[in-house]
Every structure is written in structure tokens, then in C-alpha cells.
């Protein structure tokens, strides 16, 4: 066994580049997969923490059917009737640049399961309940709030990022909800004899604990997207491993045969080969997981920004090393190695002792294989067409993506073969004919790497088209949404009133941006009031609307809803919705609302104040001629002492929105580039592999008078041609991918559908990039060939010397 | 004189120091003449052929083909020599696997700019290849592959054919047939033939013979 292992390992000593290729490929594949897993794991831990805030995952709650706040008298009535309940007030509050979720609690009645920190026991009770109170926050949030005008901060591990826990009295002041509560936490043990809920609080319902949490559900599709990308990168990485392992098996075939002939049983030989592969898998796995953590740490801040921007989820920007991610990374490395080596292992198992060595048999593509691949491709593409026509939902979207990508991958060798045959048929000179025929013969050895390139390029085109379409739509949309010249957030009602009066003679219009939070159709919804003004009538990005939509909304007889609410609840113009408080209104229009994670409803501002008299009236949009905007902002600041960040001009607001947008897609962009890089590496590995095996094909041509330099140039050209053909095939595939992402996956994941735009210049750039990457990958083997000593080439002919 | 070799020396560097393969070889060959190089394994036959073909360079000495000194040629010049003046036939056939028999036959001639389909048809008939022109090398027997290799060399109408154990991989009967064909066609074209072989029997069928031993000719 040891002797056999020594003999097998001697191969790697003589082929260090091959060994490096194998280890690098496996490490990269594992790294990208582990990076995605580490990010997902970090985010899911945050969601779980958020779901566990105040024990929502363990405790039942009492709340209003529509989710709106209710009077704290109901709490008092329930306590008197024997109910063991504890009040919670919840709402969003902006502190400088940071919007936080504020939870107001009563520390004396909070059940133990809801105690993120045991205030009563910590001796801090008096400090907590006495003005100005304290804020319990995560260490990360404490850093963010440093320097803000807040009560004293207490940083506690275990509190979700972006959450503030404070006394309920303090929260009622902060959130402008005096005497109001959002829900009641139910102690697990309740007295047997207590009055029925319907007798004391008929408006309230009991809701069971939510173990998963809204965020986990909402972000599932995002993480699925990320996982899909990780898997694609992993699969592309495995092409490298397959190439290196395949070559090693082929080159060692005579050695396997000799060992078998010398009496090593097939079972032992398999064992030794598996041991060798597992050693490599463990080594590369460790490097890969470590590298994965580095990539994850690099990407996590952007992922956190994306999750915050798209879903309002707060995920800390730092990565934590978790044993399960290590274990999963190692397992995937071993699994990947065994999958990549399966063909070779099967070959060793079935190795006939006396068969003559058939070098490169693994690379010989028979006509039959190509036919089978074409049949499989046709079946997969037909399945894709059926799913596209009849499927619905996120899973159908992913099934469609998988069928399309796999089908295209299967069809690629046949397409390339057809392209190369056409080239051969059109060529005239002997050397050109040889060039095309030789490229055809190299195809089986390169097709895996070319498939990796096809998938990476298509993913780049697809995701790039999606992002660019999104950007184009978003830029147009933001022009419409941010039509006002200035946006101001006043600090209290007195200041708001004074500012309004001051602005009356100095601006063209002061438009309120007032909103309340509540539950509409079971979704957390922001309800805005809108003024009847040309700013909105002319520019609002409406997707569908009834005639006279603005008159209907202004008169209080209709509401606008955003696309997210429309799609998630299948609501359309003419349908009726119920606002918190039971007010029913008809939908008069649906508008696009990109980048917002939540549902939104807009009603007339008069109707808003009528329904919610306590609505906060602090924020306004100001219309003024653009050239006066800067002066007006400066005047406002100096007159009222309003902080810098509370007045934002249109340009800054747009810049901020676009910055958020760009950050949102930075992660997909980074993964895209990495996938393309791995594909280029796969190409390099394959070309290097082939270079070592090509001498028997190249040497006779050299011997007949074609210089090594010319042969090297032809090697480069061959790679160019194959890359160009692959790029041509990747274009329709990438566009199909973009369509699926825009029309199916994004609608499910984000709740909005975007128009698809075409960006030929971007495709050309990507094609050139991939061709250059291929050329770069081909450069070393070509250079090697051009510098090859004649004695090396002569070995092909030599019988003796 | 077509080929003139003077004081040719060649050694190879190894881990144990240089191995001297040829020790000052002198050789000449006229047009239309066939010469057999015999000798045991390692005597330097193949090395001499490769040097004459311009595939490798000697340490010292001169090689003239048609009066042109090979030592004066650069890589491009040597490639042109191999394309236009000499042709090689190898023991392992070394056909181009991606091209069919017809394309293999025509390949060297087309590189040399002497493509003559009529002549190739004649060669295919003489070599018994007419029925297998659309087959690929992997579909041929050893004897068939060697006949294609000989056809490829002759199709280019070279002035000098260099054959390295052309029948070494064939059984005796097939080897005899292939050699007879080659000699017949060589004399038909007026080319000179320099052939390395182990076999004294086959060497006896050529016009001249020289025996190499440890890098030197023996009488």
C-alpha cells in the first residue's frame, strides 16, 4: 500500500504545475462557495437574533388585527382582568443618518424570555425608567450613535444591530405616540381564571410566536440568489479540478496498469487513489475556507448595505468564524474532488490489465457523445421553454435558470464543432485546414473549460444587463421621485410650523412628507399623505392608474399603492384595501417604488390627517427655482439653526440614492468578476494540460517546415477563435438569463418588475474581456511552445539516440 | 553532390555530464542514390538523420545540402529547408491525426507549394491507398499508416528523403512490401534516400550502406 502510494505520488513531484492547478482550482471553488455560505450564515444569525428580539420567537402576542397601535388603557384593563401581559411600543426613528428600530418596554412586567438584558436584576432599573432613560443597543449600533443626541448608551451583545431598547415612556415620547402601545407580550403561564379576551379587548387578537421572523422569509430569495452564484462559481472551479485530475489519471494509466500487473488489487489501488485525492481535498479545503472568509469579510459590508437597502434588514458588517462553515467548506471540497474525479476513479476501477495504453482516450469525443449531448440539450431547453410558459414563483425561476444553463452547456460542444467545421470548409491553404481540423480535435479537451467560460460570461451578461437595466430605470425613476429642489426634516412641531410660515413667501410650494406606519393587508406598510400639486401630477412614476387618479386621491376617495404591495398581495386598480383603523378605500393607481423593501400606500394629505391626527408633521419637500435652492437652504439653516444633514438638496439626495443603488449590486458584480476569473483559470489549466499532450500533433507539422513561432501564433489564434465562438454563444444565453432575472426572479425576490434594456457596448466589453482572458490563458502554453527546444520535439519521433 | 556532411559532432547534456553521440562524421550522397545507415541502438543513426533534416543543430561540423550550409540558416531558414528540400519518414508514422488520409498525403506538398493532385492520385494508387482516402489515421493499420507517411514524403517531391526505421513497427512481410514500394517510388522521382535501420537484410536492398558504431562509421 505504502509502495503503491509512493509510486502514485511520484507523479506529482514530476508535475508540480499540475498539482498547483489542482490545488488552486479546488481552493478557489471552495473559497467562493464558503464565502457565500459565511455571508449567508452571518445574515441568518442576524435574522434569528432579530426574530428573537423581545422573545417574538417564543412568546405569543396580543395585537390589533390591522397591526395599528392602541391605547395603553387596554393594557391596564387586561392586567386588572388577570392577564399577565407586558406592553411594547415599536417604531422607526431617525438619529442623524441612521434609521433605527425603537422598542419601548416595561422592564417590570417583561417576561424572562423577552429580556435581552435583565434590567431589573442588573441594578440599572432606576436609571432605565427615569428620564432621560438609557438606550440598550448592540456594540455596532453604539458606535453608529456616538455623538448623536441620545440618552446614555449601554452596549450589550445579543441585541440585534439597528435596534434600540428603551423604557416605554421614553419610546412614546421619541416616537410621538403618547399613551400608545403596539402589542402586548403574553407570559407563557397565564392564570386559569381570567376574563375572556373578547370581553375586555375585542379589537385584539392573539398571534402565535414567530420562530422564523419576517426578515428571514423576506430575504430568502436574496440568499437563494447568492447561493446560486456561489454554486455557479463552485461548479466553474470544479472544471479546473476535473481537468487536472483527468490529466493525472490519464498520464498515470500505464502506472496503474503496471501496479495492477505487479499484484496490487484493484480495491487497494482505488483506496490509495482515494486517499491521495482526500489528502489534496483536505489541504485545498483548508486554504479555500480561509480564503472564503477573507472574501466574505471583504464583501459583507456591501451585502449588509444591500440587505439594509432592499429589505431594511440590519446585518453587522463583521464576519464571525463559525465551525459549521468550516465543516461545510471542508465537506464541499471533498465532495467536489470526488465528483471531479469520479470519471477517473471509475476508469481505474474498470482498467483492463492487458489493454494497450490509449493516451488521451478521455479527451476523444465520439460522434455519439456529441449526439447524446445534443439530445440532452434539446430536452433541457424544451423543459426551460415549458417552465417559462407555465411555471410561476421563485422555484420555477431557478428551475428555468438551471434548465437553460445546463441545456446551453450541453449544446456548446456541438455548436463549436459546427463553427469549426464551417471554418475548415471555408479555408483554402494546407496550414489553415490543419488549423481548423486541429482545433476540432482539441475541442473535447477544451470543452469543459469553454463551458465554464460560457457560463461565467453568460452570468456576466445576464446580471450585467439586469443591473444596467435596473440602473437606467432607477435613474429615470429617481428623476421623477425626487422632483423637489429641497428636502427638510424639522426637529419638532413648533419648528415645523415656523418653517412652513417662513417658507410660504420664499418658495413656490411646501409639500408635506408625512407618514404613519401600520399594517395593510397583513403587510407592514408606510402610509403617506400627498398634497394635490403639479409636482406629483406631472412626475409621479405611475405604472397603472384610473382616469382622474389625482383628483380621486386628493378628494380622499382613493389610494395609490406601490408595486411591491400590488404584486405581493395581487392588488390592482379598482380593488379595495383597508387602512389601519378600518378605513376602506379603492386603489386608484400603482406606482413603481424601487429600492424600498416595504409596502407603501399614499392617500390625500387631508385624509391622512383626518385618519391619523397624531401623524408626525416634521418632513417637507420644498419647490423653488433650482438656482435659488442653495441660498434658501443656507438661509433655513442660519435662521432656524437646523443641522446640516436635516436639509438635503435634490442633487445630494439623488447622489445618495445612486450610491445606495451602486452598493447594492457591488456584491453580484464582485462575484461575477470572480467567476469570470475562475473560468479564465479553468481555461488556463486546460490549455496547460493540453500543451503537454500536444507535441505528437505539433511535432510532425514542425518537422515539415512550420516554425515553432508560427505554431505558437496558431495556438493563440485557436484560443481566440474558440473564445469568440463561445462569446457569441454566451450572448443569447446571457440575455435569456437577464430576462429570467428581470421578469421572474427579481419580481419574486424584490417585488418589482423592470423593463429590459440592451447594452451592446457592455456586451462587447465583456466579450473582449473574456477573449483577452482566454488569450492570456493561452499565452503561457504558446510561449512555451515557441521556446520549446528541438530536442523536446524530437522525442516525439525518437526511437533511439 | 546532394548531401555533404563534414566532421559532424553532437553531444547531449545529461545530469552525469555530456554524452557524445557523434564523433566527427563524414558522409556524402548523390542524387538518385539510396544509402542505409545501420548500427545498434544508441549508435547515433537517428541523431545524424535529425541533424541532416535541420531538426537539430550539431556541436561542430558542416552539413551542405545542394551546396547550402545548414549551419548558416536560422530557424526560419531551416523550416524552409524542411518544407522544400527534405522529407521525413518516421518509425511511428507521425501522421496528423486531425486530417484524413487525402489531406495527410497532400499536406507537405501544399506546405512546399508543390501541390499536384494528379501526382498524389498516382501515389495513392501505387501505395494502395485509393480506397481509404477519407479515413483518419486512427482508423488505419500500421502498414497503411506507414504507406501514407511515405506518400506524404514523396508527394512533396523532395530532393532528399530521410527515413528513420520506416519499417521498424511493421512485421517482416509488410515491412518488405512497404520498403519495396518506397525504393521504387524514390527511384521514380529521382530523390536521394538516407535510411536508418537495424536490419542488415533491409540495408542490403539499398545502393550503399554505412555502419555506425558508438558515433563513428565502421567499414
Contacts between the chains, C-beta under 8 A, distances in Angstrom:
chain1	res1	chain2	res2	distance
A	429	B	110	7.0
A	430	B	103	7.9
A	430	B	106	6.9
A	430	B	107	5.4
A	430	B	110	3.3
A	430	B	111	5.5
A	430	B	115	7.7
A	431	B	111	6.8
A	433	B	99	7.3
A	433	B	103	6.4
A	434	B	96	6.5
A	434	B	98	7.1
A	434	B	99	6.4
A	434	B	103	7.9
A	434	B	107	6.9
A	437	B	96	7.7
A	437	B	98	3.8
A	437	B	99	5.3
A	437	B	103	7.4
A	438	B	96	7.8
A	438	B	98	4.8
A	440	B	98	6.4
A	441	B	97	6.4
A	441	B	98	4.0
A	696	B	94	7.3
A	696	B	97	7.7
A	697	B	96	6.8
A	697	B	97	6.4
A	697	B	98	7.0
A	699	B	94	6.9
A	700	B	90	7.9
A	700	B	94	4.3
A	700	B	95	7.1
A	700	B	96	5.9
A	701	B	96	6.7
A	702	B	79	7.9
A	703	B	53	7.2
A	703	B	55	6.2
A	703	B	82	6.3
A	703	B	88	5.5
A	703	B	94	7.4
A	704	B	82	6.2
A	704	B	83	6.4
A	704	B	87	7.8
A	704	B	88	7.6
A	704	B	107	6.9
A	704	B	108	4.8
A	704	B	111	5.6
A	705	B	79	4.7
A	705	B	80	6.4
A	705	B	81	7.4
A	705	B	82	4.0
A	705	B	83	2.7
A	705	B	84	7.1
A	705	B	108	7.9
A	705	B	111	5.7
A	705	B	112	7.3
A	706	B	79	6.4
A	706	B	83	7.7
A	706	B	111	6.9
A	707	B	75	5.6
A	707	B	76	5.8
A	707	B	79	4.5
A	708	B	75	7.1
A	709	B	75	7.3
A	790	B	50	8.0
A	790	B	55	5.7
A	790	B	56	4.9
A	790	B	57	7.6
A	791	B	12	7.4
A	791	B	56	6.6
A	793	B	55	7.5
A	794	B	50	5.7
A	794	B	55	5.9
A	794	B	56	6.3
A	796	B	92	7.6
A	796	B	94	6.7
A	797	B	46	7.6
A	797	B	50	7.7
A	797	B	88	7.7
A	797	B	90	4.7
A	797	B	91	7.7
A	797	B	92	6.6
A	797	B	94	6.2
A	797	B	164	6.6
A	798	B	46	5.9
A	799	B	46	6.5
A	799	B	91	5.0
A	799	B	92	7.6
A	799	B	164	6.9
A	799	B	165	5.6
A	799	B	168	6.4
A	800	B	41	4.5
A	800	B	42	5.8
A	800	B	45	7.3
A	800	B	46	5.7
A	801	B	12	7.2
A	801	B	21	6.2
A	801	B	42	6.5
A	801	B	44	7.4
A	801	B	46	6.1
A	801	B	47	5.7
